[in-house]
Amino acid sequence: MKYGRALLSSLLATILGAGVIAGVAVALAHLQPHQNPYTGVVTTVPETVNGMQVMTKKVTLNLSTYPDSLFTGQPHGANGGAHPDWVSYDHDNLVVPAYSTVNMVIDQYDSGESLNNSFFSQVRGTIGGTATFTTWGYSGCDLATFSCTENAKQSLADNGVKTTVTSNQWPYSAIGHTFTLRSTGNAPALTVSVPLPAVFADPNDSFYGPQSTNALGGSYPLQHTVVKFSFRVSGPGVYQWNCEFPCGIKIGKFGEAMSTFGYMSGTLTVK
């Protein structure tokens, strides 16, 4: 993810953000996921609702976001597939039971910068209206300029400083990606959007902290961001989700990886 951003792109995304987002959602609605369904881990637990004990389904989905497509797991193909340099989530075809609580755990391995639209720095649609953010190295790092002092860089290179907070927002100037889900078609109304804090890196996208490298050549920070949040789904339906950080090219930086299933967008099917 590169730091330079044309002023025109920023202005267009800010002024016409809603139109661009709507256009992306419409385009996604005509596509189909290409990966196998990911159902996560489903449990049934007793809960007290309105003074009565009921059995509630809960499902945990573990996702990751990467700065390229060279991660392992559910791959795009040999050596990262047709677009090894495209940013990517590791699953695009999420499936959960109807009338369940969905617990999301997202490992975020990418750098970032400022959102074009601060709307997406807010946590929306989650249980309690918050998310829990685990990050590294923000002491001595400026969230506005995305720079770190030399002492902070050295701290990250050594052991780092791990911090966990629960909040209804994250500074819009230090975002890597978002998980933004919306209703389409006849699906019951639901909107969920959570910012994913960036991992600090220099202007060449070299991470300050230690990294691991896999067999495909993907190199990712060990001190990555972890975001946890929950939301509830009701009856059956298909929802579209995507990233609202403009990290692609074309269409105000919402093209290619941003609007292609299997990279920065997908579906959540409730059934």
N, C-alpha and C positions, 0 to 999 in steps of 0.2 A: 504494500500500500504506500503510495508515494505522497510526499508532503505538499508538492506544488499543486495549486488549484487555481484555475483561471477565474478571474473576477466575474466574468460573464456567467460561468457555470454556477457560481455561488449565488449570484443575484437571481438567476432563473429558478434555481431550486428553492430559494427562500420565497420568492413571489408566487411561483407557480407550483409550489410543493404539493399541494393537495391534488392538482390536476395530474402531475407526473405520477404520484402515488396511485391515483385512481386508474391511470392508464396502464401502469404495471400490473395492477390487480386484474384488470380486464384481460390483459394478454395472458397472464398466468392461468386464468379460468378456462382457457381453451387448450391447455396443455395437460399431459399426463405424466406422473412421476415415472422415472425409469428404474428406480432401485426396488429391491424387494421390501415388503412391508416390515416396519420396525414397530413391535408392539410393547417393548419395554418389559418391566416386571410388574405384574398385576397381583394385588393382594385384596382381601376383603376383611375389614376390621369393624368392630362395633363402635358406634358413636351415639351421643345423646343429642337429639334434635327435637326442639320444642317439648322437652321433658320426657321424650320417649326414646328408647334405645332402638336403633336401626343398624342394619349392616350396610356399610359403605364401601364401594370399590375405590381403590387407589392404584394409580399406575405411575411408575417412575421412568422417565425418559432421560437418558444421558446423551447429550449432543456435544459436538466440538466444532469450533470454527478455526480455519487454518489460513495462512497467508498464501498458500498455493494448493495444488491438488496432488502433492507427492506424499500425502499421509497414507498410513496403512489402515486396515479395517475394511469397510465396504468401499472398494476403490472405484475410480473412474476408468480403470484399465491399466494396461502395462505402462509403467513409467509415467503415471499421471494422466494417461489418456490423451485426447486430442488437444487439451488445453492445460498442460501441467502448471502454467503460471497463473491460472485463474484462482482467485480466492474461493473458498468453499466451506460449506458445512459438510459433515460426514454422513448425514442421512437426509433424504428429501421426502420420504413416504412414511409418515407417522400414523399409527392406528391405535385408538384408545377405546375403551368401552363407554357406552352411553351412561349418563348420570354418574360419572366418576369424578374424582379429584385427580388432577394431573400435576405431578411434582416434576418440575424441570430442573436438571443440573447441566449447565453449559460450561465447558472448558474453552476459554477464549485464548488462542495462541497468536493473535495478530497484533501489529502495532496500529496506529490510528492518528487522528487529529480532530479538528472541529467538525461537528455536524453542520450541514447547511440549514437545517431547520431544528431549532431547539425543542420543538414539540416532542421529538423522539428521545430527548434526554430524560423525560419523565417516565416513571413506572405507571402503567395503566392496565386495568382489568385483572390484576392479581388478587388473591385472597389477602385482605388487609391493606391492599394498595401499596405494598412494598416488595422489595427483593433484597436478598442478602448477597453482598459483594465481598469477595476475598481477593485482595490485590497485593502487589509487592512494590516496595521502594518509593512510595509517594512522599516520604519525608525527604526534602531536598530536591524534589522534582516539581516544576511549575506546571500546573494543569492548564494554564492559559497559553503558554508558549511551547509546551510539550518538550521542555528542556530540563536537564538535571545538572546539579553541581558536580564537580569532579569527585567530591567526597561521596555523594549519592551514587554516582556511577561505580565507584570502588566498592561501596557497600553492596550494591547489587551483584557485582562481580564476585564478591566473597560469599557472604551468607544471606544477604538481603534482609528486608524487614517485611514481615507478613502482617496484614491488617484485615480484619473482617468487620464490616458494618452492615446494618440493615437500614435501608433508606427508601424514599419514594422518588429519588432522582439520582443522576450522576452528572457531574459537570459536562456540559455539551462540548467543551473544548478537548476532552480526553476520551473519545469514544472509538472503539475498534469496529464494532458491528452492532446491530440490534436484532432481536427476535420480535417480529411484528406480525400478529395473526389477526385475520378479519373474516367475517362471514361472507359467503357468496351464495347466490342462488336461493334455495329454500332452507338453507341451514339456519337453525335458531341463532338469534343475534348474539354475537360475541366479538369483542375486540380486546386483544392483549398485546401490549408492547413494552419491552424491557430493554434498556441500553446495556451493552456489554463493554465495560471499561477496557481501554487499550493497554497493551503491554509497552512499557517505555523502551524506545529504541532511538538511535541517532537518525539524522536526515537521510541516511542511506539504508534505513530499515535494518541495521545491525543491532540486535538486542544487547542491552548492557549486561544482563545476567547470563548464567550458564545455559547451554543448549544441549539438546540431544539430537542425533542424526540417525535416520532410519535407512533401510536398505535401498530405498528409492531415491535417497539424497535429500529428503525433506529435513530441514533443521528447524527445531521449534524450542521456545524458551521453557525451561523447567519451572521458572517462576511465572507461570501463566495466571490469568484471571479466572476465577470460578464464580459463577452466578447461579443462585438458587431462587426459585419462586414457584408458586402454585396457583392454579386456577381451576374452576369447575366447568364441566361440560354437561349439557342436558341431553336432548334427544339426538337421533342420528342426523348426520349432515357432513358435508365436506367443506373444510376451511382452507384458505390460502394463507401461507406465511412467507415472509421474505425479510431481507435485511434492508433497512432504510438509511444506512450509511452509504453515500455515493462512491463506491470503490470500484466501479466498472468504467467503461468508456461509452461514448455516444449517449443520446437521450438524457442530457444533463448528468452524465456519469451513472445512469441507471440501466445501461444496456449490457449486453453480453452476459458475464457471470452473474450480474444482478438480477436478470430476468430469465434465467435458464434453470429449470429444475435440475437438482443434483448439485448445484453450486450454491447460490445464495437465496434459493427459494424452494418451496415445496408445498406439500399439502398435509393437513391433519384430518384424518377420517374418523368420525365418531360413529360407532355401530354396535 
